[in-house]
Amino acid sequence: MSTGIIFLTGHMKSRKPALLLMYTSSFKEFLENVLQNLMDISLSGCEVRIMAASRDKDELLELVKKYNLPIYVDTERALDKISGSRVGSYDFGTPCYNQLMHQKVLFIQRNLHIYRHVIYSDLDVAWLRNPVPHLNEIHKEHSFAFQSEAQSVCRKILCFGFLSIRSSIVSRYYFGILARSLKSSASLALYESDQEILNRLYQSSRYFHRAVYVLSESLFPNGLGYKLLAKDDEGAQLTQGLQPYIFHANFVVGLPKKRYLLQKYGNWKF
């Protein structure tokens, strides 16, 4: 275990992929389920980095001892300054939420200098199969792979809750743009979400658009697609069942409802 991030020169980047998670104390049970998932699907070849407030460091270091995974806890003092103590203070669209998302983007940006392959996942994501080989194939041609919001529009809406990135000049350049845009939005008291800024860039820059691969909505379903995971299809005569890599319980407001979906469709235990 370690805390903090050490920058490496470009030719010394780790060949192992890194899975980045961002922790807040209300999501302790979610983190435990994610880590158990990663053990169940044998994601042992991937280093796990958890960004957390320094006040949560000792608790996290004790928690991760239970899991036979290469886990590193990276403390970020800025998270201590973001007030998350009040109920609802991290709700989508609030200033605290958007400050948290800015730290998320900076966390990803820093790790693009350390690893050749970076995956970021929210903590309401159940891991059902190892997606790394699939993502590696995608990154032979694309710098970015984003989950889709599964909306009925011609040009896809990207989800910032699950993504995979091949570190390159291109990916580091665009994450620099995202980080600066979030900082500028906060300084002007606009507090646009990371996802709004991401999708504006996706719509406006044809170069960024070409660098993005939108992940299959059946292999990487979000909360709207929970019925894809139902196992009681009457009369179905398919030659094989759907085998998603993850299930992201977004589009669900409130932790109790997220727990319900993840228990039923992600086999989580609370």
FENKA-V67509 format. One record per backbone hydrogen bond with DSSP energy under -0.5 kcal/mol. CO is the residue of the C=O (numbers start at 0). NH is the residue of the N-H. E is the energy in kcal/mol with one decimal. If there is no record, write none. Layout:
co->CO nh->NH e->E
co->CO nh->NH e->E
//
This chain:
co->1 nh->72 e->-1.7
co->8 nh->11 e->-1.9
co->9 nh->12 e->-1.3
co->13 nh->115 e->-1.8
co->16 nh->46 e->-2.3
co->17 nh->19 e->-0.6
co->17 nh->118 e->-3.2
co->18 nh->48 e->-2.9
co->19 nh->120 e->-2.0
co->20 nh->50 e->-2.8
co->23 nh->26 e->-2.5
co->24 nh->27 e->-1.2
co->26 nh->30 e->-2.5
co->27 nh->31 e->-2.2
co->28 nh->32 e->-1.9
co->29 nh->33 e->-2.4
co->30 nh->34 e->-2.6
co->31 nh->35 e->-2.0
co->32 nh->36 e->-2.5
co->33 nh->37 e->-2.4
co->34 nh->38 e->-1.6
co->35 nh->39 e->-2.5
co->36 nh->40 e->-2.3
co->37 nh->42 e->-2.7
co->38 nh->41 e->-1.2
co->42 nh->45 e->-1.4
co->46 nh->18 e->-3.2
co->46 nh->48 e->-0.5
co->47 nh->71 e->-2.9
co->48 nh->20 e->-2.7
co->48 nh->50 e->-0.6
co->49 nh->73 e->-3.0
co->50 nh->22 e->-3.1
co->51 nh->75 e->-2.3
co->52 nh->55 e->-1.7
co->53 nh->56 e->-1.2
co->55 nh->59 e->-2.3
co->56 nh->60 e->-2.7
co->57 nh->61 e->-1.7
co->58 nh->62 e->-2.1
co->59 nh->63 e->-2.7
co->61 nh->64 e->-0.6
co->62 nh->65 e->-1.6
co->63 nh->66 e->-1.6
co->66 nh->68 e->-2.2
co->68 nh->70 e->-1.4
co->69 nh->47 e->-2.9
co->71 nh->49 e->-3.0
co->71 nh->73 e->-0.6
co->72 nh->74 e->-0.7
co->73 nh->51 e->-1.9
co->75 nh->78 e->-1.5
co->75 nh->79 e->-0.6
co->76 nh->79 e->-1.0
co->76 nh->80 e->-0.9
co->77 nh->80 e->-0.5
co->77 nh->81 e->-0.8
co->80 nh->82 e->-0.7
co->81 nh->83 e->-0.7
co->85 nh->88 e->-2.0
co->87 nh->90 e->-1.7
co->90 nh->93 e->-2.0
co->93 nh->97 e->-2.3
co->94 nh->98 e->-2.3
co->95 nh->99 e->-2.1
co->96 nh->100 e->-2.2
co->97 nh->101 e->-1.7
co->98 nh->102 e->-1.8
co->99 nh->103 e->-1.8
co->100 nh->104 e->-2.2
co->101 nh->105 e->-2.1
co->102 nh->106 e->-2.3
co->103 nh->107 e->-2.4
co->104 nh->108 e->-2.6
co->105 nh->109 e->-2.6
co->106 nh->110 e->-1.7
co->107 nh->111 e->-1.3
co->109 nh->112 e->-1.4
co->110 nh->113 e->-1.2
co->110 nh->114 e->-2.6
co->113 nh->13 e->-2.5
co->115 nh->166 e->-2.6
co->116 nh->17 e->-2.3
co->117 nh->164 e->-3.1
co->118 nh->19 e->-3.5
co->119 nh->162 e->-2.2
co->121 nh->124 e->-0.6
co->123 nh->125 e->-0.5
co->123 nh->248 e->-2.8
co->125 nh->127 e->-0.7
co->125 nh->246 e->-2.1
co->128 nh->130 e->-0.7
co->130 nh->134 e->-2.6
co->131 nh->135 e->-2.7
co->132 nh->136 e->-1.6
co->133 nh->137 e->-1.7
co->134 nh->138 e->-2.3
co->136 nh->139 e->-1.1
co->137 nh->140 e->-1.8
co->137 nh->141 e->-1.8
co->142 nh->165 e->-2.8
co->143 nh->212 e->-2.4
co->144 nh->163 e->-2.6
co->145 nh->214 e->-2.9
co->146 nh->158 e->-3.2
co->150 nh->152 e->-2.0
co->153 nh->155 e->-0.5
co->155 nh->157 e->-0.6
co->156 nh->148 e->-2.9
co->158 nh->146 e->-0.6
co->158 nh->161 e->-0.6
co->160 nh->121 e->-2.5
co->161 nh->146 e->-2.2
co->162 nh->119 e->-2.6
co->163 nh->144 e->-2.4
co->164 nh->117 e->-2.6
co->164 nh->166 e->-0.6
co->167 nh->171 e->-2.5
co->168 nh->172 e->-2.1
co->169 nh->173 e->-2.2
co->170 nh->174 e->-2.0
co->171 nh->175 e->-1.6
co->172 nh->176 e->-1.6
co->173 nh->177 e->-2.2
co->174 nh->178 e->-2.3
co->175 nh->179 e->-2.3
co->176 nh->180 e->-2.4
co->177 nh->181 e->-2.2
co->178 nh->182 e->-2.1
co->179 nh->183 e->-2.5
co->180 nh->184 e->-2.4
co->181 nh->185 e->-2.1
co->182 nh->186 e->-2.2
co->183 nh->187 e->-1.5
co->184 nh->189 e->-2.8
co->184 nh->190 e->-1.1
co->185 nh->188 e->-1.6
co->192 nh->196 e->-2.0
co->193 nh->197 e->-2.5
co->194 nh->198 e->-2.4
co->195 nh->199 e->-1.8
co->196 nh->200 e->-2.0
co->197 nh->201 e->-2.2
co->198 nh->202 e->-2.1
co->199 nh->203 e->-1.9
co->200 nh->204 e->-2.4
co->203 nh->205 e->-0.7
co->204 nh->208 e->-2.4
co->205 nh->209 e->-1.9
co->206 nh->210 e->-1.1
co->207 nh->211 e->-0.7
co->208 nh->211 e->-1.0
co->210 nh->142 e->-0.6
co->210 nh->143 e->-2.5
co->212 nh->145 e->-2.0
co->212 nh->214 e->-0.6
co->215 nh->219 e->-2.1
co->218 nh->244 e->-3.1
co->218 nh->245 e->-1.1
co->220 nh->247 e->-2.3
co->221 nh->224 e->-1.8
co->222 nh->225 e->-1.2
co->224 nh->227 e->-1.9
co->225 nh->228 e->-1.7
co->226 nh->229 e->-1.3
co->232 nh->235 e->-0.8
co->244 nh->127 e->-2.7
co->244 nh->128 e->-2.0
co->245 nh->220 e->-0.7
co->246 nh->125 e->-3.0
co->246 nh->248 e->-0.6
co->247 nh->249 e->-1.3
co->251 nh->253 e->-0.5
co->253 nh->257 e->-1.7
co->254 nh->258 e->-2.9
co->255 nh->259 e->-2.0
co->256 nh->260 e->-2.1
co->257 nh->261 e->-2.6
co->258 nh->262 e->-2.4
co->259 nh->263 e->-2.2
co->260 nh->264 e->-3.0
co->261 nh->265 e->-1.2
co->261 nh->267 e->-2.1
co->262 nh->266 e->-0.5
//
